[in-house]
């Protein structure tokens, strides 16, 4: 990883300070654990970055490019309970539609790294849903389970799929069930506005990052009531200026992917708190693991939710060399 980038220096990312306690809750748990040693930031009352955005067009092409998953039906697998379109697995995604009648259904996808991802499938109407193949080349098992009672499930569909990716970044550029976006979204257009004056990918990351951490307020009420299977709506987050950790991550990931910057939304542990953060791929640098702060010479791990709600010095002390972070899932 390069440590010195002449001409691409980013300003330090700053957070306003107010005493408080942050708790984080993510979609798979009713509670993600307390971060008692963290301090929350002041809540912005308006778009704090709008005045700083230049109206002079940057040298980078910053028009949004939103890849659109398709279901051409060239390679499909199905039974009475599920339909799987694997026509575009080389692009890094598979499309699944539940066709049974159970009111509660789970999808599990296990990749060659043997990590099993569990999703809730839409059961209200037959809907094609997109899921990433984030574990690289190899065999994936796609299993669908219907709920029998309580937390008991029965497998109703299973299919092995052999994946060879044409583009290793495909899973981190396309939308999926958790990172859902399209070019008409207000959030994507906002991202394009933020990036209008940017000259590099680093400028784009900085512009989007600074906007999110200074304009999105942590939603403590939602954190206390959110249910398993919660999926973020990036336009709602932008409109309400509120969200939990998954909302922060999904909004940034969507904006960055629409700017052709491969971005991983990562779920795991920050200390003992179940949490979400981002990694981005920057040309000539590679993957920057964890959201970042750049002081002109050194990359530092920077989690978007903690960054917007935590005193800078406490944040730096907590994140340190990244050992407090443990990735469990990538979307």
Secondary structure, DSSP 4 states (H G I P E B T S, - for coil): --S--TT---PPP--------EE---TT-S---EETT--PPPPPSS-TTGGG---SPPSS-------------SSEEE-SSEEEE-TTGGGTEEEEEE-S--S-EEEEEE-TT-PEEEEEPP-SS---EEEE-TT-SEEEEEEEEEEEETTEEEEEEEEEEEE--S-TTGGGTS--SSS---TT-HHHHHHHHHHTT--SHHHHHHHHHHHHHHH-EE-HHHHHH--TT----HHHHHHHTEE-HHHHHHHHHHHHHHTT--EEEEEEEETTEEEEEEEEEETTTEEE-SSEEE-SS-EEE--HHHHHHS-HHHHHHHHTTTTTEEEEEE-
